[in-house]
Amino acid sequence: MRNCIIIFLYLGKNMANKKITNYKSGRHFLQVPGPSNVPDRITQAIANPTIDHRGPAFSELVLNIIPRVKKIFNTDSPIMIYPSSATGSWESSIVNTLSPKDKIMMFDSGDFALKWKIVAERFGLEIAYVPCDWRAGIDPNMIEKLLKEDKKQEIKSVMVVHNETSTGVANSMKEIREAINQAKHPALLMVDAVSSAFSIEYLQDEWGVDVTIAGSQKGLMLPPGLSFNVVSEKALNAHKKASLPKSYWDWSDVLPSNETGFYPYTPATTLLFGLKEALIMIEEEGMENMYKRHYHHSQAAQIAVKAWGLENHCSIPKKSSHTVTAVKLPENHSANNLRSVILEEFDMSLGTGLGKLMDKVFRIGHLGSFNDLMLLGTLSGVEMGLEIANVPYNKGGVQAAMSYLISNKNN
Ligand SMILES: *Cc1c(COP(=O)(O)O)cnc(C)c1O
């Protein structure tokens, strides 16, 4: 009898040490590089009742939003807002400007570049898929060389992912534009700015971008569900001759309608309420401040990675993304195991490795509605996770990031 009681006491004690609940206290850390955290102000704006999308209040809303979104892209060009994921506006960029069997140039610079290429393949385009080092991104000299070799100027479009969210590498659009100019090539320039626009300076007109693709759930702080096409006059001219089949995406339907504050179908009304609030927030912060904030957080994250003795997946420091840091794990260590330990122990989601980087890297999103302490909380979760998951690392990454943030407080 006495023995039994001792055994029960022992079992009871053991169970108290085990987690017997899935309850997570406090706020989940959503640190994937999109969708990003949605601030309460935006959540509340979205909670407004749906309105008549054919009524005057709705057109007033859209006409208020469009010029302000243009400012963020630094453009006077027309802009369309689709109720879709960014993948939809990839498709839109293709079907609106190209014809079957057209030649285009794309770059094997990461997993999003690859996914965009698959969309182009499905439309039967002929793709010059330029090899790249996923750790270094696109080499502008290569663009110049290849375009110069295209003597008959058959390439209709050069298609670039500005900030490769899968690799943590940001390409220089200024240099890419210069390369196209040097080659005196008339190809359109289409840019996936899904994880750069709203966080990294984006100069649509100055860079001569013909079609920009963007989404709502990264730097813009909104939930997923809106995407953008910003189109130049040259792109609109190409559109007139483009014969790929299209319906939902057809600029000829969407553009005139959007420009009068309406849609040819039922739009995502409540997300547009959220967009209006996001624009107010961006204007309150100021775009320069917003860019600096993203820059400093990326630097602090990279400093932490270095202090841990781990490698930034991006091998060229000046091309390191300001919105996402992809971290390589040492050989024979699983990035996904680390991620699941961190999710389990600290209720934080980090980005998985995509495509050929699966299990080899994890990605820290530091974009959108974000601040110093959110970054430090994120880095603390990583540092504790490295310890628990038995990944070899040096302590002091969080400390190094803190020192950086303090010393750059007013820069
Ligand atoms: C997230 C992302 C996409 C895809 O966006 P969806 O909204 O998921 O379709 C495309 N390109 C880049 C660079 C991205 O980061």
The ligand as a MOL file (V3000), in Angstrom:
LIG
                    3D

  0  0  0     0  0            999 V3000
M  V30 BEGIN CTAB
M  V30 COUNTS 15 15 0 0 0
M  V30 BEGIN ATOM
M  V30 1 C 5.1780 35.8300 -51.5200 0
M  V30 2 C 5.7850 36.0050 -52.8530 0
M  V30 3 C 5.1140 35.6500 -54.0350 0
M  V30 4 C 3.8050 34.9360 -54.0460 0
M  V30 5 O 2.7840 35.6270 -53.4790 0
M  V30 6 P 1.3670 34.9230 -53.2610 0
M  V30 7 O 0.5350 36.0140 -52.7100 0
M  V30 8 O 1.6210 33.7990 -52.3210 0
M  V30 9 O 0.8830 34.4410 -54.5630 0
M  V30 10 C 5.7210 35.9260 -55.2330 0
M  V30 11 N 6.9240 36.4890 -55.2900 0
M  V30 12 C 7.6200 36.8200 -54.1880 0
M  V30 13 C 8.9750 37.4440 -54.3210 0
M  V30 14 C 7.0760 36.5950 -52.9390 0
M  V30 15 O 7.7490 36.9220 -51.8280 0
M  V30 END ATOM
M  V30 BEGIN BOND
M  V30 1 1 1 2
M  V30 2 1 2 3
M  V30 3 2 2 14
M  V30 4 1 3 4
M  V30 5 2 3 10
M  V30 6 1 4 5
M  V30 7 1 5 6
M  V30 8 2 6 7
M  V30 9 1 6 8
M  V30 10 1 6 9
M  V30 11 1 10 11
M  V30 12 2 11 12
M  V30 13 1 12 13
M  V30 14 1 12 14
M  V30 15 1 14 15
M  V30 END BOND
M  V30 END CTAB
M  END
